[in-house]
Amino acid sequence: MPTPIDAARPITPEPVIHVTPTHAPSDLQKPATGQSATPPGIHESPADGAEKPSSRTLRSLDKRLGALRIGEFAITRVELQAMGATIAGHAISADNTNLKTPDQAFLDALGFNPDTVEARIKSVAQADNTTASFFFELACKRSIGAPPVFSAAEPLAPGSPMERFGRLVNAAQKIDIQRVDDASHWPTWVSKTRSSIFNGAGVGLQAYGIYSGMAGIADAIKTGDWGEAAFNAGAVGTELGSLIIERGLSKTGEAMLKSNGVVFQRFSTTSAGKVLGRGAGLFASAITLPFDVIGAVKSFNAAAAAQGKEAQDHYVGGALSAASAGVSIILGLAALAGFGNIAGPVGILAAGVLVLGAEIYRAARIVDDIDDYIELSAHERLRSGWFASVRKELDQDVLDRYKVAKTQSDHSRQVERSARELLDGAYRDYVEQVINGSYSVSLQPVKLWKHQWNAGAGEQPFKISHEPVVQETADVIDARDGLPQNLGGVVTGTLGDDKGILWRLGDGEDTITGVKAKSNFFIYRADAKNLVGGDKADEFHYEVTHAELERELPLAAISNLDGGEGSDLLSFTSRRPATDTRQQGYEVNLHSGEVSLRGAGVTDTLIKVAQTTGIENVSTLTAGASRVTGSDVANRISANGMDTVDAAAGDDTILIRGTHCRVNGGAGRDRYFITASSAEVTIIEDAGQSSLIELDWPLATIQRWQVIGTSLVVRSLRGEDGELPEHVLTVENVYRELASQRLINHQQLLFKTRDGYELLPVLPASLNDADDHDVQVALTVAGRQPSALGILNGGKVQIANTSPRQYFVPQGDGKIVFDATATQKTATNVYLDCNHADVGDTYINYNIDVRHGVSGYSSLIYSNINLSLFIPNRVINFVGVISERHAATFNSGSGILTNGVHMANEVVLVFRDGKSCRLVAPRLEYAQDVKRAGLQGKNARDCLKLRHGHYFFHAPRITEQSLLPAHNARIEIKADTPQGIYALQGQSAEYEVFPASNAMISLTTPGAEAKTANASSWTIHTANMKETITGNEIRLEGTTLHVGTVIITLPNIEAADVPVESVHVVTSSGNVYEINLVFEMLQLHEVNAQAYSSVKALSEDLGAHRKRQQLAGVVRVRNIFTDKAVGANVLYNATHDYWSVDNPPGYRIAAEDLSIDLESISLPRVTDK
């Protein structure tokens, strides 16, 4: 029963339906001429930062033609506009940038305002080198005689960042890079090799110096760190004169040198860098020189602040960097003097000095490292140092001692570190101390297999090496009253009364008595154990090894596990390998306490491995095939493999994780939890008491309930799209056979789904045939309702993480766009109110950019990928759902490099008939696409991947129901994306309804339906809707009224004596249509003349309505007048096709005597109110 609305206060925070009282007639709304009306006092204004129309035009050019490519750099027209670009002094526009590849005239005419560029560098969150790369590339591609790139109304201040940046750009424009690469025109007597070295080094240094200087200035502008920038100028001679190379400063320059790899890598991607890279030589040596110098300085500075071995490393590093810098200078001089003949020997000699110094230091460090672990005599130190310097193996005795000591030290640190990670991480709330078992390290022979050997000479394919091996040793600890003092291997975390002790024992014949007042968690492996728990819940975790599953002979001694008091657990951790093993699992009998290895054969003898006492719970081996017998107490059993479980008596809890399990719950009120990893599960349950079966999958995936034989079989989908073999749950002995009948045996089966639904099968008391029978199920508890559907009947919706994840598309016409271009990966379900067979064409279009490389490879770049789905009367577009994959390119064959495409956002379509499709990326024809750059399209039916099974079709439900006040009121439905049906219940008053686009509304008057009150009067205003509404967008189909994207459900008036609701619709232009529910038709009965360009246009529209029989008998026309009857209202008589006025009544006038009033505005008025 809806609650009446108090118009003076809101119902809930941020309601969708807003109701305010009205004390005026229905002409409250003031429509603007030809536009959607706006309520009084509300004025729309563009938001701050709204996109300019010119930007939208340039953006469309970028989308259609792609970004402008200048050399190796691509930049959009929108970005050029943001940087204040001009073409020959004119602002950038669609007219002067309507080209795909800039020509030389365009590059020479392109100019920029330095102030705008500086502001752009500061504001945009992009790498500072991006700006430097663009302007460097542009300058290198411009003609040497072209005007400067930067032009300002007033000269820039000398020494300012942009003044220096502009000078570097001008310098880059004067470099003739092409002359470095082109040697074809040189005479034969010119040494092309030597000349290329000269040119490459000279011009290369100039180009790189300019580029790195530009990058440094751009970084200084962006970070604001300009105060300490000190620039040094140097002259570099060229055929054209002097070029100024400006390099950055203390902080910026130092940072640039430290990040030289990034700067140099970016420089190498420019046109100049690629040309110079083909003849590197001296240029590369010159570039590395400053980095060697700065490396040496940094190393010596660091050594001054360090001690010990760290200082040694810094000093040696600095010496080697300084030596490397010297080698670069030597090689440079040698190259200039005699090129290859001298550079070779000098380089080899210099390199030999460096290598010798490095080897001596390396040998010293090796000896020093060994001395950290074992004590060396003076003789051993000398021998070891010499052997290390000449790369010979050290004495075996020294190596053996070192291996053992270092392994022991490393293992100790490793186990302590891992224990600390457990205490600070996953076990933080459960464990207060970790005890690591004792261990020893010894050398054992290991075969090292060779790649090659001479079998004919009797050589073995391996050699024996003695390597250190860690072995756990036996521990004997009695911690009954607490951990002993000075116990080794203890790592302590945060203490707590409710926290336990973790024993990490490993191998060895351990005897441990746990802390009596704490929970004890034992983790152990091979060898016989004697473990005793305490008075609380203890856990025994046996790490099963592959060797244990291959065991053939009985153990010499078995383990004894005593859980003590509390509810204790025996768990078999690890996983049985996919390959066959001799033993397939374990036989666990909680009643007798016996634990044995279980072979794969039926006749295989069990191998006893442990005897348990006081353990009530068990978790089996993952992927194994174990058999568990419970005790008469309440057991908790986790079946993790293809297990057989007999839980025996007691109220047991059985967790089923294995793919194939057979479980007998025995007597008692048992609870079963079946995880999504299971496939086929059989349950045998005692008929005397109720059982709860919990399914770890939602209600929507359950496909069928059947009685087959005497069993109840439940089938459910598995996998994201039902692609896996389905879940098959069989509950045996639900029926019992008697003569030729099947009689009900178990009626107390209750099922519960992951989303909270509780289900009770409705089972017939008897079945008189042997056929399989489908059965129905009663919902005893409603689970979690799915999230509200966003309703989309037209227009565009931006898919985002904050928007609805499910949408409903009703029947109708018009285009719908789902735009996911501005969001991270999301998952969206779209419910289409049509059948799967109704889907027509599926079409995809995309833009292809082909780049042909100099090496013969071609790169394919895909962008603007749109998928269109055609259903009856609709086109649904998915934009940004499919995009180019952000990954390394791959060779698709024939020298075509591409990233391919993928689903950037997941979209699932569900149809009214229960079928469903997942959108998938299309199969692209790379060999064809490389030949056809630009906008392309093709049929993409393969993008609809049909999912297996039947799926729930969710339709909108009533999300907000409002009993309106019994007086005139204004109702506004404010929702960007309506999410359900808004039910408005009137009380025989007049209501002005302002819906949002895509809203679904139900209009009723409960008193009228009960014949106890009059009907209500409803006027639907379209002012708040995004789309423009004319009479063509209004249609009545039975009791459903369509107003653009708004769907309104009206009362059924089959009974003749039920009062009929009065419904009117005000269009965007202010025309008023009456919805006649009795005759199921709409009629125009009031017109706003200001919506027409002339009286002739008005008359033609009225004539068209008259032909369609959509005119009232007399139509009131607002905002029109005649001098023949001043002040009178103008009427149009549709029955006899003439104009008249109401004062004097019946006075006819000619159409040519009418004029549209463009000054005053008369508001719409519904005549029957």
N, C-alpha and C positions, 0 to 999 in steps of 0.2 A: 504494500500500500504506500504510494508516494506521500511524502510529507509536504504540506503546503509551504510555499515560499514566502518568507517575509522579505518584502522588497527593500526594507530599510537596512538589512545586513546581509553579507554574503553567506552562502551555505557552507562552503569549505574554502580553505585557502586556494587561491588561484582557480576558481571554477571556470569551466568552459562556457556554460550558459550564464549570461548576465541579464537580470530582469530589473527594469526600473519602471515606476509608475508613470503614466502619461495623463495629463489633464486637459489636453487639447485634442481636436479632431485628428483624423489620420493624415492630414497634410503636414505632418511634422518634418518630413524630410525635404530638403531643398536641393534638388538635382541641378547640376551644372549642365549647360547646353552641350548635348552630344557626348557627355562623359558620365562616368559613374558618380552618383550623388555622394555628398559628404555630409555627415551629421553636423548640425550647428556647433560652432565652437571648436571644431577639429580641422586643422589645416595640415596637409601633408607637405613635407619638404624633403628634398633629397638628403640622404645621409652624408655626413662628412666623409670625405675621401671617396665619394662615388666616382665611378669610372667615367671619363670623358667620352663623348660620342666619337671623337677622332681616335681615341685609343681602341674603342671597339672595332672601328673600321680597320685600323692597322692590325689588330689581333686577328681579324678575319683573313687579312692578307697573309699573315704568318701561318695561319692554319691551312690556307689553300696552296700557297706557293712555297712554304717552308721558310726557315730563317735565311737571312742574307749571308752568303759565304764569302768572306774576305780572306783569301789565302787559305791558311789552315784554321781560321777562326770563324765560328758561326755566331751571329748576333741577330736578335729579333728586331723588328721595326719598332715594337713597343719599347724595348730597352733603349734604342737610339733616341726615341722621343723623350724618354725619361732623362737622358743625359743632355737634352737640349740640342740635338743635332739639327743642322740646317743643310740644305742643298742649294749651293750658289746664293746663299743669303736668305733663302726662303725656308720657313719652318717645314719640317718633315711631314709628309702627308701621304694619303693613298695614291695621289696623282703622281708624285715624283718618286715613289718607291714601288710602283707596280711592275716589278721585274724580279726574275728569279735569281739571276746571277749578275752582280754589279759589273758594269763595264768600266773602262779606265776613266771616262769622263765623270762618271758617278763618284769614283774614288777620289779624283782630284777636286771635285766640287764639295765633298763632304767636309763640313766644318763644325766646330763645337764652341760653346761658351765655357770658359775655364771655371767660372763660379758655379755653374750648374753641374759640371763634372765633379768638382770638389765636393759639392753637397751630396752628389750621388755616391761617391766613394765612401763617405761617412755614414750614409743611411742604410745602404744595402748590406745584408748579411751574406757576403760572399768573400771568397779568398781575394786578398789584395792583389795577388799576381794576375787575376783575371783581367782587371782594368789595364794593367801594364801590358799584358799579352795582346789585348785588342789594339791599343794605340801603337804598340811596336809593330804589329802586323800591318795595320793600316798605313803607317809611315813608310814601311819597306815597300809596300805595293803602289804608293803614289809616285807620280812623275817627279823627278828632281826639281823641275821648275814650277811645280804646283804651289799655290799659296799656302801659308802656314795653316796647320790643322786648327789651332786655337786663335780666336779673334775676340777681342773684348772692346767695349765702348771706350774704356779708359785703360791706359797701360797698367800692367800688373806691377806691384811693388817689387823692386829688385831684391833678389834673395828670398822671395816668398816661395812656398812649396810649389804652387802651380806655375810660377814664372820659371823655376828650374825644371819642372816637369815638361813645360812647353819647349824649353831649349833642347832638352834631350830628345823630344819627339822630332823637332826640326833637324837635329843631328842625324837621327835614324833615317830621315827622309833623304839625306844626301848620300847614304851608303849604296853603292851599286853591287848588290849581292850577286847578281847574275854573272858578273864578269869573273867571279871566282870559279864558277862551275864550267864556264864555256871556254875551252881551249882549242876549239876547232879552227878558229880563224888565225891562230898564231902561225908565224913562218916556221919552216922546218928546222931552222937553225936555233930556234928557241927551245931550251930544255923545259919541256912541259912539266916534268916531275918536280924540278927544283922551283920553278916559277909558281907552281900550285902551292908549294909549302910556304913561300913568301906571302902569296896572296891570302892563303887560308889563315896563316897566323896573324897577319896584320889586320885584315878586315874582320877576322873572327874575334880578335881582342876588342876591336872597336865596337862591333855589334854586341858582344856579350857584356862589355862594360856599360854600354847604353842601356841594355835591357835590365841588367841587375840594378843599375841606378834608378831606373823607372820603378822597378819593384820595390826598392827601398823607400822611395818617396811616397809611393802609394800606401805602403805600410805605415809610414810616419803620419800621413794625413788621416788614416783610418784610426790609429791608436792615439793620435794627439801628441805623440812623443817627438816633438820638433825642436824643443828648447835646446837640446845638446847636439843637434845635427850640425856637423862641420863638414863642409864640402871642399874637396881638393880638385883643382882643375889641372889637366895635363893635355898637352898637344899631341895628337896622333896624326902623322902626315898621310895625306892621300893625294890623289891626282887633283882633287877639287879644293884642297886647302886644309885648313886646320879644323879638327873636330874636338869638341870639348867633351870629355868623359867625366861625369860627375858621379862620385861614389859616396854612399851614405856613411858617414858618421860613426860616433862611438857606439851607441846602443844599436841603432838600426843596422849599421854595417857589420858589427860583430855578430848580430843575430843572423844576418844574411850569410856570413861566412860559415857559421855553425850549421845553417840549413842549406849549405851549398848544393847538396844533392837535389833538393826540391827545386831550387832556382835553376840549376843547370838542366835538370830534367824538363822543366817547362820551356826553357830556352830551346832545347833540342827539338821540341814539337812545333816550333815556329817555322815559317818558310826559310828564314835565314839559317836557323839551326840545322835544318835538314840538308841544305845545300853545303854548309860548312862542314857538317859531319862526314860527308863523303871524302873529304881530304884533310882529316884532322891533323895528324902528325904533330908539328910544332905547336899548333893552336891548342891541342889538348894538354901538352906539357905546360904551356904557359898558363892555362886555366888552373891546373892543379897546384901550381907553385904557391899562390897565396894561402891555399888551404893547408899545405904542408907547414908553412911558416906559422900560421895561427895555431895549428895543432901543436907545434913545438912549444910555443909560448904558453898555451893552456896547460900542457903537461908539466912544464917546469913550475908554473904557478901552483898547480895542484900538489906537486911534490913538496913544495915549501910548507904546505899546510898539513901534510900527512906524516905518518910514522911507519917504521918497520917495512914489511913487504910491500905495503901499498905505496910508500914513498919510492921504494926501488922500482916498482912497475912504472910509476909516473916519470922518474928520471930516465929510465931506458926508453920509454915511449917518446919522451921529448927528444932524446938524442937521435932516435931513428927518424923522427919527423924532420929534424933539422938536417940529418944526412940525406933524407929523401929530397928535401928542398934543394940541397946542393947538387944532387944527381940531376934534378930537373934542369938546373942552370947549366951544368956541364953538358948534358945532352943537347940543350938548346944551342949553346955555343958551338958544340961539335957539329950540329946539323947545319948551322949557318956557315961554318967554315968549310967543311968538307963533306957534309951530308953523310950518306951511308957508310963510306969507307972509314970514317973516324968515329962516328957515333957508335958503331958496333962494339969495337974493343973497349972504348971508354966506358960505355954502358955496362959491359960485362964485368970490367974491373970494379966499377963503383958498386954494382949489384953484389959482387962477391964480398966486398967489405961489409956491406949491410948484412948479408946472410951470415957471415962469420960472427959479427957482433951479436946478432940475434941468437945464434946457436949457443954461444958461450953463456949468454944470460939464461937461456932456456935450461941448459944443463945445471946451472947453479940453482935455479928454482926447483928442479926435480929433486936434487939432493936435499934441499932445504925442506921440501914437502915430506920426503921420506923420514927426515929427522923429527918431524912433528909426531910421528906415530911410534917409531922405534929408535933406540939409542944406537948410533953408529960410532965405531971407533974412528980414529984419525985415518987409519989405513983404508977403512971401508969408505970413508967420505971421499978420499982422493980417487980410489978405483971407480966408485960410482959416478963421480963427476966426469972423469975421463970417458967412461963408457957412454954416458948420456950425451956428451958433446959430439962423439963420433957415431951416435945412434946405434950402439951395440947393446945387447941385453945385459942387464946387471947380473951380478953373482946370484945364483939360485937361492942361496941361503938368505941373502938380503931381501930378495923379492918375496920369498915365502913368508918371512916374518912381517914384511910390510903388508902383504895381502891380508893376512889374518888380522893384524891390528887395525888396518883401515876398515875392513868389512865389519869388524866388531863395533867400531866407533860409528860407522854409518848406520848400521842396523839399530843401534841403541837410539840414535837421534830420530830415525824413521819411526820406530814404534812409539816413542814418546810424542812425536809430532802428530801422528795419527790419532793417538788417544786424546790429545788436547783438542783436536778437531771434533772428535765425537762429543767431548764434554761441553764444548762451546757451540756445537751445532745440533745435530739430530737428537742427541741424548741429553740435552741440557736440562730438560724438565723431569728426567727419569733416573739419571745416574749421577752419583756424587763422587765416586772414585772408580778408577780403572786400574786393575792389577794385570800387568803383562807377565806372562810365564817366563821362566828362566830359559837360557839357551847357551849354546857353545858354538864356536866357529873352528872348523878344521879344514885342512886341505884334502881334497879327494880327486882321484884321477878322472879326467874328462876327455873324451875323444873329440878332437877338433878335425873335422872332415876337410879334405883338400879339394880344390877345384880340378887340379891336374896331378897325376902321379905316374911313375914309370913302373907298371906292374911287371914288365919283363925283367927288370933289374931287381925284383923282389921288394920294391918299395910299397909300403902300406898306404892305403887311401886316407889315412888319418895319422895324427900324431897325438901322443898322450901329453896332456897338460894338467898340472895340479892347480885346481881352482878352489877358492874358499867357499864353503857351504855352511849355511846356518842350520843348526839342528836344535829343536826344542828339547829340553832335558826334563827329567822328572821333578815335580814339585810336591812337597808334603807340607801343607799349611793347615793349621787348626785356628780358624777365625771365629769360633763359636761365640766368644764373648767380645769380639771386635778384632780388627786387624792387628797383628803382632807389631811391636815396635821394631823399627829399622828393617821392615820388610822391603825388599828390593822390587823395582818395577812398578811402584805405585805412582799414579798421576792423579792429583786431587783437583776437583772442580768446586762448584758452589755446593756447600753442604745443605741438607734438608731432611727433616724427619720422614718425609714420604718418598725419599729417593733411595735407590738401591746401589748395589755393588756389581760392577761388570768384571768378570774373570775371563781374560783372553789367554787360554792355555795352550792351544796348538797341539802338537804331538807330545808324546812322552807319557809314562805311566804315572799320572798325577793322582794324589790323594788330597782332596780339598774338603774341608768342612766350612760351609759358608756362615756368614754372620746371622745369628739366630733372630735378631730383631729387625733385620732388613730383608728386602727382596734381593735375591741373588740371581744374576744372569750369567750362566756359564756358556762360553763359546769354546768348542774343542774339536779336535780332529782324531787322528788315528791313535792306536794303543789303548790298553785297558785303563779305564778311569774309575775312581771311587769318589763320587761326588755326593755331598749331602747338602740339602738346602736348609732354609730356616723356617720360621713360623709364618711367614708371609708368602705371597704368590711368587714362586721361583720358576725360572725358565732354563731349560737345557737345550742348547742349540748345537746340533751335531753337523759339522761341515763335512758333507759326504764327498769323498774324492773319487776320481775315475778308477784308481787302483782298487778301491773298496768295492766298486760295482763289478770289477773283473775278478773278484776273489773266488777261488775254487776250493780251498781247504779251510777247515774250521780254524777259529782263532785259538791261540795257546791260552789266552785268558780273556774273559769278557768284562765289560764295564758294569758297574753297579751304581745305579742312580736312585737316590732317595730324596723324594720331594719334601718330606717332612709334612708339617701342617700347611694349610692354605691350599688354594687351587693352583696346581702346578702344570707346566706345559713341557712336552717333549717335541722338539721341532727338528725336522730334517731339512737343513738349508742346502743351498746349491741347486743344481739342475741336472737331471739325467741327460747325457749328450744325445744328439739326434741319431748317432750310429748305435747299432745294437751292442748291448753289454751282456755279460754272462748273468748278472743279477739285474732284475728289472725294478726292484723296489724293496719294500720292507713289509714284514708281517708284524703287526703290533697288536697285542692283546692287553688292553688296559685292566682286564679282570685278573689275569694270571701274572701280568707284569713282564711277560716274555717279549723280546724284540729280536727279530731274526731277519736275515737277508732272504729275499724271495726270488727264486730263479724264474726264467722265462717259461720253462717247460712245466707241464702239469705234474709230472712225476719227480721234479727236482727236489732234493732234500733241502730243508731249511737250514741255514747256518746261523746259529744263535750268536748275537753280538752284544746283548745287554740284558740285564734284569732290573726292572724298575719296581719301586715301592712308593706308594702315595702320589702317583702321577695320574691325573684325571683327564688331561687334555692332550691332543696330539695334532701336529701339522705335518702332512705327508710330503714326500719328495716331489718337487715340481717336475712334471713330464714323466714321472715314473708310473709304475703300476703296482700300487700297494694295496694291502688288505688290512682293515682296521676292525677290531672287535671292541666294543665299548664295555663299560661296567654298569652296575645298576644305579650309580649316582648320575647326576646331571653332567654329561660330558660336553666339551666343546671340541668339535672335530673339523679340521680344515682339510678337505680333499683337493689336493693341488695337481693330481695327475689323473690317469685313467684308473681310478680307484674303485674298490668295492668296500662298502662300509656297512657294518651291522652295529648300530648304536646301542642295542639292547634296551633295557628298561631305563626309565628316568626321563626328565624333561630336558632333552638334548637340544643343542644348537649346532647345526651342521652347515658349514660354509663350503660351497661347491665352486671351485675354481677350475677344475680340470675339464678337458674337452668332452670326455666320455666317462661318466660316473654312474654307479648303481648304488643306491643308498636305501637301507632299511632302518627306519627310525625306531622301530620297536614300540613297546608300550610307553605311554606318557604323552604329555602335550609338547610335541616337538616343533622346532622352528627351523626352517630351511631358508638359506640365503643363497641364491644362484646368481653368480656374477656374469657379466657380459662376455667373459672369455669362454664360457662353457658352450657346448654344441648340442650333445645328446645326453640327457639326464633322465634316469629312471628312479622313481621314488616308490618305495613300498611302505605304506603307513598303516599303523594299527587303526582299526575302525572304531575303537571304543571311545577315543577322545579327539578333540579338535586339533587341527594342524594349521600352522601358518606357513605359507610358501611365499617368500619375497623374491621378486624378479628385479634384477638390476638393469632394467630397461623400461622405457616409458610405455604408457598405455597404447600410444599410436602405432607402435611396432607390432603389436599382437595381431595376427592375421586370422586365426581360426581356432575354434574350440570344437572337439569331436569326441564322441564315444566310439572307440574301436575295440571290439571284443569286450573285455571287462575293464578296460583301462580308459582313463580320461587323457586325451592328447591335446597339448597346447602348442601351436606353432607360431613363431615370431620371427621377424626379420633380424638378420645380423649384417653388420657392416654399414658404412655410411649411406650406401645406396642399395642395401639389400643384396649386395653382390656375393656375400659369403653364404655357405650352407646355413640354412635357417636353424634357429633354436628349436629343438624338439624336446618338450618336456612330457614324459609319460608317467602318470600316476596309476600304478597297478592296483588291482583288487577294489576298484571303486564299485564295481558290480560283482555279483556272484551268480553263477549259473545254477538254475534249478529247472530240471526237465528241459523244456524248449524255451524257457524264459531267462531273461537277465534281470535280476532284482537288485535294487540299490543296496549297497553295502556300506558306503561312507558318504555321509552328507555334510560333514563338518570340515570341509576343505575351504580355507579362506586364502585368497591370493592378494598380494599387495605389490603395486608397481613402484618404480623409482620416483615417479612424479606424484605419489601419495594416494592413488586410487586404490580402494579396497573392493575386491570383486568376489562374488559368491556365485559359483556355477548353478544354474537352474537345471537340475538333473531329473529326468523322468523317473518315477518310482519303479517302473518296469518297462522292459523292451521285449516285444514279442517276436522279433525277427533277428537275423544274424547280420543285418546291414550296418554300415557305419552311419552314425547320426550326428549332424551338427547340433550343438546345444548353445543356448543363450546364457548370458551372464548378467547378474544384477549388480549394479553399482551401489554398494552399501555406504561408501564414504567417497565424496567427491574430492579429487586431488587438486593439485595446483592448476589453476586456469592458465591457459597460454597467454602470453602477453597480448595486449590489445592490438588490433589490426589498424594500421594506418590506411585510410580509405583514399584511393586515388582514382577518380573518375575522369581525369583529364589534367593536362598541364605537365609541370616538371617538378620532380622532387630530388633534393640533394641527399644522397645516401651518406650518412655519417655515423660515427660511433654513438652519438647522442640521439639519433633519430630512431623511429621504430624499426625493428628487425623483421617485421612481417607486414605485408601490404595486401590489401584486397582490391582487385580491379573488377568492378561490376560490369554487367552488360551495358553497352552503350556505344557511342561513336566518338571519334576524335583521337588525337595523338597523345600518347603518354611517354614521358622521358624519365628514366632512372639515371641520374648522373652521379657517378662515383669517382670523378676525376680528382676531387680534393680531399680524399679520405684515405686512411690506412686500410689494411685488409679487414673486411667485415664479411659477415655471413647474413644473407637476406633471403627470406622466403616470400614468394609472390603467389597469391592464390587468385587464379583466373576463373571467372564465372563462365566457363565454357568447357566443353569436353576436349580431350586430347585430340580426337579426330577432327576437331574444328580448326586446328592450327593449319594455316596455309603456308605461304612461303616463309623461309627464314633467310635473311640476306645480311651480308657483312660488307662494310666498306672501310677502307683504310688508305692512308697515305704512305707512299714508298719513296724513300730518298736513297738513291744509288750513288755511291762514291767509288770511283775507279782509282786504285792506287798505282803507283809507279812500278810496283813489283809484280803486277799482273793480277793481283787479287782485287776483288770487288766487295764492298761492304754494303749490306742491305740494312736500312734503318726503317722500322715501322712506327707509325704514329697515328694519332686520331682514329683509333679503331672503334667503330660503332656497329652494334648488332641490332638488327630490326626484326621483330617478330610480328607476323600478320595473323590476326585472329578476326572473326566476323566483325566488320564495321570499325575495326581499330588497328592502329599500328603502335607497337610498343618498342621504344628505342632504349638500348642499354649503352650508356656512354661511360667510358673509363673502366668498365668491368674487365675488359681484356686490354692488356697493354704489353709493351715490349718488356722482355725479361731483363731484370737488372743483374746481369751475370757476365762472366767472361764470354767473349764471342767464340763460336765454334765454326769449324769448316764444314759446311753442309754439302760439299762436293763441288767439283768444277771450279775451284778457286773462289767460292762465294762465302764470305764471312758474315755471320749474323748472330744476334742474340736470340732470335726467335721470339715468340709471344707466349704469354701464360695468362692464367686467370688471376688478375690482381685483386678481385673480390669474388667471393663465392655467392652464386645465385641459384636457388632451387625454385622451380615452377611446379605448382600443384594445381591440378585441374578438378573440375566439379565431379568427374566420374571416378576420382580416386587415383588416377594415374599421375605420375610425376616425372619430371625431367630435370637434370642438372645441366647448367650451361658449362660447356668445356671450350677450350681454345681450339680454333680451327686448324686444319691441316693446310699449311701454306705451300705453294709451289715456288720454291726459291729460284729454280732455273728459269721459270717464266717471269717472275717478278723482277729479276735483275734486268730484264729487257724493257720494262714498262714503268718507269718512274712516274710519280704523281698519284692522283686519286684513282684508286681501283676498287672493284667490288666483285662479289661472286655469291652464288648460292651457298648457304652455310647450314644446311639441314644437319650436318654432322656436329654442329655445336649443341644440338639438343640430344643429350644422352639419356635415354629412357631408363629410369630406375626400376628395380625389381620390386614387386609387391604392390599392395594397395595402401594408400595414405589418406589420413584424415583431411577432409576439406573444411577449413575453418572459414565461416562466414561471419560478418559483423554481428555483434550482439549489443543489446542496450547497455551502454556504459554510464548513462546519466539520465535519470527520469525525474521530471519536474512537474509538480502540480502548481499551475500558475495561479496568481491571485484572481479574485473575483471582480477585479476592476481593470480598466484599460491599462495596458502595460506594453513596454518595449522590451523585446528579447533579442540579445546579441549573442551569437555563438562564435566565440573567439578561439580559434585553433588553427595553427599553421598547417598541421596535418591532422584532420579529424580521425579519431580512433574509436569508432563505434557509432551506434545509433543513438541519437538524442531524442528522447520521447517527451513531447510537450503535451500536457494534459490541461485543456482550458476549462474555464468555469463560466461559460456563457457571456464572455466579455469580448472586447476588441483588442487584438494583439498585433503589434508591428514586429515582424520577425526579420532579423538581419543575419542571415547565415554566412559562414565562411565557405570558400570554395571547397568542393569535394565532401561537404557535409551530407550525412544521411539523417533525415528527420522524420519522426512519426507525429502526426497531428491527430488528436482525439479530444472529444468532450465526454468524459465518462457519464455525466448526468444525462446528456442527449442519448447516448447508447442505451441507458436504462429507462429512457422515456420519462425522466423526472425533471428535466430542465431543457432550456433551449440550447441550440447549437452555438458555437463560437464563431467569431469573424476573424479571419487571418489574412494579413497583407504581407506578402513576401517581398522584401526590398533587396535589390541586388547590389547595393552600394559597396558592401564590404567584400564582394567577390573580386578575385583577381582578373577574371575574364570579362569581356564586354558581352552583355546579354541583350539580344533583340528578340522579336517575336519568333524568329526562326529557331532559337535555342529553347523554346518552351514547347513541350509536348506532353500530352496526357495519354497514358497507356493503362486502361482499367482504373485501378485505384492508385497508380504510381504516377506522380507528377515529376517530370524532368525539367529543371531550370538550369541550363548549362551543365556544370559538373555537380550540381546539388540534386539529390534524389529525395523526394518527399512522399511518404506513404500516407494516404488519406483514408478515412473510415469507409467501410463497406456499407452501402445504403440499399441493400436488398429489401429490407422491410419498408413498406410504403409509409408507415406512420412514424418513422424515426426522423427527428429534425435533421436537416442537411446543413453541413458546415458551409460557410461562405468563404471563398478563397479568391484572392486577387494577387497578381504579380506585377510589380513595378520594374520596368526594364531600366537599363543603364541610361537611356535617353529620357526617361520620365514617362513613357507610355504605360498605361495601365490595362492589363488583361484580366478579364473575369474568367475563372475556371468553373464551368457548368458541370457539376458532378452528376446531375440527373441525366443529361444528354451526352455526357462524356465529350465535351468540346470546350474550346477556349475562344473567347471573343474579345476583340479590342473595343473598349467602350470609353477610353479617355486618351487624348493625344496631346503631346507637348509640341507645339508648332515650331519652337526654337530649335528642335532637333533636325529640321529640314532646311535646305538651302533656299527654297522658294515655295510659294503657294502651289505652284505647278507640281513640284516634287511631292508635296504633301498630298495633293489630290491623286497623284498616280499611286502612292502607297495605299491610300484608302481604297482606291479602285481594285488594287491587287488583293487586299484583304476581303473586299466584297465578293470577288470572284471565288475566293476560297471559302466563302461563307464563314468568315472569322470576324465579322463586324456586328456589334450590337445594333439594335434597331435605330437608336439615336446615339451619336458619338459626341461627347463634349470635347471641344478643342480649346486648349489653354494657350495663352501668350499669342493671341491673334486678335485683330480688331477690324472694325469697319467704320468709316465715317457716316454710313447710312443709319447707324444706331449706336451712338456713342455710349460707352459704359455697359453695353449688353454683352452677354456671353454668347459665343458663336457655337452653333451646333451643326452637325452633319447628319442628315437623314439618310441612312443606308437603305431603307426600304424603298424610297422613291428617288434616291440619288439627287438631293439638292441641299444647299446651304441655307441656314436660317439662324435667327437669334431668339433668345428667350424673352426679350422685352423690346417691342411688343411680341407676345407669343405668336409663333407661326409666321412671322414676317420673313419672307424669302429674300435672299441677296445673291448676287452673282459672284463667282469666284474671283473675277478681276477686281471686285470692290474690296477684297480682303488684303490685309497687310500683316506681316509677322512683327510682333512687338519684340524688339531687340533690347529694350531697356529694362522694363519691369519683368518680374518672374512670378508666375502663378503656380502654386504647388499642386501636386496631384490630390484629388479628392475622390474617395470611393463613394458613389452616390447613394448606396443603400444603407449607409451607416447613419 
